[in-house]
Amino acid sequence: MRKFFFKDSFFDTIEEIYSYIKKESPQNANKFKSEVRKQIEKIQKTPNLYPVIDLEDFENPENKYHYSHFYKTFKMIYKIEFDSIVFLGVIHDKRDTKAMRSFKS
């Protein structure tokens, strides 16, 4: 299994989404965090299983930027390096592509 790392932006987006959901439903907010953990584990096991980000700014020969849908309407953004996975952030499906571009490193 590859090593994995988290950018600060990953934790920032998780906390922002968690806080937003918690206002309406603490139970759903906790479920969201649980789903984040599960999705991280799935990505660690099979990182290439998930789609490559198909945006002009993300074009690269290695196709290293990916996203994974989870918990109904969220995308977990990550990149695959030579021997590691870097988790970059989480966005809602309805956010525009500019939000996704902010995670490119």
Secondary structure, DSSP 8 states (H G I E B T S, - for coil): --EEEE-HHHHHHHHHHHHHHHHH-HHHHHHHHHHHHHHHHHHHH-GGGS-B---GGG--TT--EEEEEETTTEEEEEEE-SSEEEEEEEEETTS-HHHHHTT--
